Amino acid sequence: MSATDYDNDELVFLEDDNDNAIDTTIYKEWNILIVDDDEEIHTVTRLALADLVVNERKLNFLHAYSGEQAQQLLHEYGKGIAIILLDVVMETDYAGFDVVRYIRESMRLAEPRIILRTGQPGYAPEEEVIKLYDINDYKTKTELTRGKLLTTVISSLRSYQQIMTINQNRIGLEKIISSSSNLFEEHSVKGFCEGVVTQISSLIGLDAEGLLCARAGAVLDKDDNGIYVLGAAGEYASLINEPIEHIRDDEIVEQINRCLRLKQHIIEPQSSVLYINRAGFEAAVYVHMASAVSNIDKNLLEVFLSSISVGYENVNLFHELRNAAFRDWLTRLPNRNEFINMLDKPHLFAGDNYSVALVDVNHFSDVNDGLGQEAGNELLLAITQRFQDTFTNKVRIGRIGADVFGLIGPSEEVNPTSISDVFESSFKVSDHTLPINVTIGLCRLENQQGVGINVLKRANIALNRAKKNLSDNHEYYAKSIESQTTWRLDMIRQLRSDFINRKLQLWYQPQVDLVSEKVVGMEGLLRWPDGEGGYISPAVFIPLAEYSGLIVDIGQWVLEESCRKLKELKEAGYDNLRVAVNISIPQFRDRHFVEKVKNALIASDCDPSLLELEITESVVMDEPQIVIDALTTLKEYGVGIAIDDFGTGFSSMSYLQKLPLDRLKVDRSFVKDIQPGKSAVLAETIVTLGNKLGLLTIAEGVEKREQASYMIKLGCVEAQGYLYAKPMPFEALMSYLHDHSTTE
């Protein structure tokens, strides 16, 4: 029958491989507490251990059938209980764990040995319980033969007796316990390892000095796999954090290496090297002694080393976790979290004239994409090395992001010139020589505490500004920059809110035939009320909408609203008027843009020819092929296309020929140049070009009669401007159309 055939807490003893008789000489008793909700388990355990005598002491059995009863007996006997045979699952699935926590935490009993038992083979104990609460053993009941149970109890009793002896005679052991339980202090490795050496000397009652060594590259932030001194006492204290090769005694070095190679203790008359191993974390403790170690002390050392092995594992695991949290895995530099911690302590890392800098490697993604990630990693390591070679130890270096480094140090070192000099020469990466340029954001570091995240934010604001700087590769943070950023974010937040709440408005400015001055269409113009009777300029909020991506939703609403108004115009008898709508580049990037335009027309039953899409030259130059493809499709559908502000964007004539245009709009700046008795060369050139290309032209910003007359002479067909009408709400537009129709 296999262990998995049992589904309850039934204890079954298998046949023993060996049944060794034990001589008994009764002297005292060991208190053994059996905690199990099954009476049969108590009986079987008592029978199995009835004749056992250890160190001339017989066993005295105490019985508890629940966690609560166990706690009562523990209060009664306390440290007098040597072993607790504890069932994991009793009145609850975690009753046994609760008892363990109660023993170790509430009662603070460290001496009793705890042996966890369960009848459910698949039920594993909580890892934190095993690690933190000094569990002596864990067995499934089905694997406990009588011999194995005897062996477990005997070893646990010996362990208990030795622990009691240590507690009574070696008060100095408290230092190592304190060190191993206080792992989250900054210097816990040093404290732990020093404690090991000191307590070994105290434990064996000899004047001794020594050192603890391990392959601790990760703990000490070393890149090699060498053996380092992690803790030391006596004359060796000065060697802490040094490689063992610095020990001026070849015999000690050889003994330490041999211990780690053989993975066992090396006991010599005048010195010993003790081996510690836990979950792959190993160390060698060299102790120089005035006399040989007795057999009893050797046993005590075994118990001691076994006890501290969990602490040694925890020390290493803690530092691995800390490195993962605060160290960059590639460069071993402080990462963003640690960099912020350093900025939080300017009294430790800075002074009165210190600066922080963020250094962004330009086009780093091109290196990764073109040469591979390994080459990118080599470049980052090369940059790290050059930083370390260039700056003094007053400058702290970190890796803040994938291709962003951080520097904290005196302003005479951390400044644009010094940082740029680091990248003056190219970097050798594999077989490639790479010239590297950087962008730098800097912030002067004030000597204040608790502002790390704010300082980093300010340096990042400066870095973003530097990326937009066309003349220099750096920018210093100024309070006005942050104020502008805050203002922009507040405006975007308000714009989003007002758009959701339908507070934005669409106004219309009539477009007229220059000769007859009849209204032929209108341009839809977006208006944002400021809530105080005025309006926020489109020159202010349109860039914000584009920056935030909100322009896509707003633009779609403008399209749909314009189509709805076309339908109303048709129903009012104005079925030949077109509406022009401005389109931005983010809308063209929407892969459903063409479909959305068509759906808006279909939903309002509009003639596509009455909808005109206006684009600026900058839109075309930004994403030419996307724009041309979309407009070509819409042109075939019947939608009109106009290019707005023509002549202001340094257009490429090749793109102009590819666009399916119907109309050129002469920018108001060229119309404004028209003066009596003078010629406006640019306006004349644009109109002539439009005529040559077979396009209608419309003049924007016509405010004076002489401007209108001049444009007629040039061959311009249409116009819009204050001379004819200002932008107005739709209701006002309907009145305007009615009045002009009546007049005509």
SEVOBA-259780 format. One record per residue (C-alpha): x, y, z. Coordinates in steps of 0.1 Angstrom, whole numbers, plus 5000, padded with zeros to 4 digits. Layout:
! SEVOBA-259780
XYZ/...
This chain:
! SEVOBA-259780
500050005000/501450344990/501450665010/498950814987/496350554996/495750725029/493351025030/493151075068/495551125097/496150755102/499550665116/500850335102/504350195111/505950005082/508249715088/511749825100/514849755079/516749705112/515549665147/518449765169/517949705206/518649995229/520149945264/518050125290/519150265323/516450485338/517550795355/515351105346/512551175321/512251365289/508851545284/507451455250/504251645240/502051465214/499551695198/497151505175/493351485173/493451115167/493650895199/495150605180/498150825170/498750895207/498550525215/500750405187/503350665193/503450595230/503850215224/506550275198/508650485221/507750325254/511150155260/513350435246/516050575270/518250855258/521250975280/519850765309/516450935307/513150775299/510350945281/507351105298/504351155274/502051455275/498951445254/496951725237/494151665212/493852025198/495852335194/494152495224/495052205247/498552215234/498852585244/497652505279/500252235284/502952455270/502052725296/502252455323/505652305313/507252575292/510952495285/510552165303/509052015271/511851865250/509951755219/506651835204/505251575179/502751805162/500051715138/499651975110/495951925104/493551915134/490552115141/491552335112/493952295083/496452535099/496052435136/499552295137/501052605122/499152815147/500752615175/504152665160/503653035158/502353045194/505452855207/508053065189/506353405188/503953445217/505753225243/509153295228/510252935234/513252855213/514452535231/511652265224/512252075193/509252065169/508551765146/505751825122/503751525112/500851485087/498851195074/498251375041/501351325019/500451604995/500151855023/503352055025/504052295054/504352665048/507852755039/507853055062/506952835091/509852595084/512352885079/511353125106/510252905135/513052645138/511252325129/513452025138/511851785112/508851725090/507551385082/504551225067/503150965091/503250695065/507050725062/507750695100/508750335107/509550265143/513250285136/512950625118/510750755146/513350645172/516150805152/514251135148/513351155185/516851065196/518451325174/515951585185/516551505222/520251545217/519651875199/517351995227/519951895254/522752075235/520652385229/519752395266/523452365275/524352635251/521652865264/522752805300/526552835295/527053055264/525253385268/527253525240/525153315216/522453585217/524553805195/524453565166/520753505171/520153885171/522253925140/520553645121/517053775130/517854135121/518654065085/517054375071/519554615085/522054755060/525154585074/523454255083/525954045064/528954195081/527254165116/526153815109/529553695098/531453865125/528953715150/529653365136/533453405143/532953555177/530453305189/532453005178/535253135200/532753185229/531052845222/534152635227/535452845255/538852925239/540653235230/540353235193/540353455163/539353385128/537453485097/534453375075/534953345038/532553275009/532053324972/530153634977/530353844945/526553914946/526654014983/529654254978/528654364943/531654194928/531654074892/534053784898/533553444915/536353484939/536353404976/536053704999/536253765037/532753855049/533453865086/536553855108/537753895144/541153965160/544054035137/542053945106/539454225112/541054455086/540554205058/536754225057/535454255021/538854175008/539753864986/541353585005/544553634984/545153935006/545653705036/549353695042/549353325051/549353065023/548352785047/545152965057/544253035021/544952665012/542852535041/539852765031/540052664995/540352295005/537352315028/535152475001/536452224975/535851914997/532652065012/533551935047/535152045080/538952045083/539951995120/543552065128/545252075163/545852455162/543252565136/540052445120/538052535090/534252475094/531952425065/528552595063/526152505035/522452585030/520452574998/523652614977/524952904998/528252795013/530952945035/534152845053/534952965088/538652965097/539352965134/542852985149/542852825183/545352805212/544552435218/542752145202/538952115202/537451845224/534951595211/532151755231/532952095216/533051935182/529451825188/528452165200/529952315168/527952085147/524752195163/525752555161/526652535125/523452355117/521452615136/523052915119/522852765084/519252895079/520453235090/523253225065/520853135037/518553415047/521353665047/522253565011/518653554999/517953895015/520954044996/519853884964/516454034968/517854364978/520154364947/517154284925/515254574940/517954834941/520654724917/520654724879/521154364868/523554444839/525754724851/525554654889/524855024893/522155154916/518855144897/516055394898/514755294932/518255324948/518955644929/515855804945/516955674979/520355854974/518556174964/516556144996/519756175015/521556485002/523356515036/525156185027/525556214989/525656584982/526556924995/525857294989/527057304953/525856964939/523856874909/521956574896/521956484859/520056244837/521956134806/519955984778/521755794751/520355914718/519155644693/520055364716/517255154701/518955174668/521954994683/519754714697/517754684665/520754704641/523454514660/521454304685/520754324722/524154184732/525854474714/523454714732/524454564766/528154594757/527654954749/525855014783/528754844801/531255044782/529455374791/529355264827/533055194827/533955524811/531755714837/533555534865/536955604849/536155974843/534556084875/535956084910/534355884939/532456194948/530056134919/527455864924/526355684892/523055494885/521155344857/517655494857/516155344826/517055134796/519355394781/519255664808/522055714834/521855924865/524756124882/524856294916/527956494925/529756824927/528657074901/532257114889/532056754878/528356704871/527856964843/527056954806/530757004795/532156724817/529356484808/529656554770/533456504772/532756144783/531156084748/533756284729/535355964716/533655664701/532955344719/534355004709/531554744709/532554394696/533754474661/531954804658/533155154666/530055364677/529955744680/527455814707/525556144714/523556214745/520956444758/521356584794/518756714819/520256874850/518856994883/520857174911/520456964942/519457154973/520657025007/517156905018/515856565029/512956365016/512756514981/514356244960/511356164938/510756534932/514356604923/514256314898/511056444883/512656794879/515756644862/513456444839/511456764830/514756924821/515756624801/512456634781/513057004774/516556934763/515256684737/513356964721/516257204722/517557254687/520757434697/522157254728/522056894741/521256994776/518857194798/518857294834/515657274854/513857594861/510757644882/509057804853/509457484833/507557284859/504857554861/504357534824/504157154826/501657174854/499657424835/499557204804/498456904824/495757104841/494557234807/494456884792/492556754822/489957044819/489756994781/488956624785/486356704812/484656974791/484656754760/483056464779/480456714793/479756844758/480857194765/482857234733/481157424705/481357424667/481057764651/480957844614/482558114592/480858164558/482858134526/481758344497/482158374459/484458674455/482558804425/478958754435/479658744472/477058464476/477758214503/479057894489/480057714521/481457754555/484357634576/483657454609/485757604637/486057454672/485457684702/486157614739/484357834764/486457924794/483457934817/483758304823/482058434792/485158404770/486858144748/490257974749/492158024717/492357724693/496057804690/496357714727/494057404730/494457234696/498157154703/497157024737/494456804722/497056664697/499656614725/497256424747/495656224718/492256374726/492156524691/491056194676/487856184696/487256564692/487956544655/485456264651/482856464670/483556764647/483056544616/479756394629/478456734640/479356894607/477456624589/474456664611/474457044604/474656974566/471456774570/469757054588/470957304561/469557074535/466157054553/466157434555/466657464518/470357524517/471257204499/474257334479/476457464508/479557274518/481157254552/484957244555/486557054585/490157054596/491856714600/494956654621/497656394617/496556174647/493256124629/495056004598/497055754620/493755604631/493355304607/489555344608/489655704598/488355664562/485555434575/484655684602/484255964576/482055754554/479955644584/479456004595/478156094560/475955784558/474455844593/473356194583/472456114547/474856374534/476156424499/479956354502/480656644479/479356884505/481956774530/485456924525/488456804545/491157064552/494756964559/497757174565/501157124548/502757004580/500256724582/501256604547/504956634554/504556434587/503056114573/502856174535/501855824523/499255764550/497656104542/497756054504/496255704506/493455814529/492556124509/492755934476/490155694489/487855964503/488256164471/487055864451/484055854475/483256214465/484656414495/486356744487/489956804497/491557144505/495057234517/494957504544/497457774551/499257704518/502657854515/503557854552/504857494556/507657474530/505757214510/507356954488/505957004453/506156634446/503756564474/501556844463/501156674429/500256344445/497456484467/493956464453/493256834459/490157044450/491157374466/494157584478/493557824507/495858124506/497058194541/495858514558/499458624563/499858664525/496458834521/497459084549/500459184528/498159334501/498459714503/497159984480/499660044451/501759744460/501859394447/501659084469/504158854452/503458544474/499758564471/499958604434/502358304431/500058074451/496958174431/498958124398/500157784410/496657684420/495357784386/498157594368/497257284389/493557324380/492657394416/490257654430/491757904454/490158064484/491658364503/491658354541/491458654564/490058904539/489159214559/489359504535/487659564502/490959634484/492159294494/489159134479/489559334447/493159244444/492458874449/489858884421/492359044397/494758754406/492158504396/491158394431/487658244432/486458244468/487258414502/486458414538/487158684564/485658954586/484859154555/481958914549/481258744583/482958644615/482758284629/479358234645/477257964662/474957754640/471757944650/473458274641/474558114608/470958024599/469958384605/472858504585/471958284556/468258384558/469158754558/471458734529/469058514509/466358774515/468659064506/469558894474/
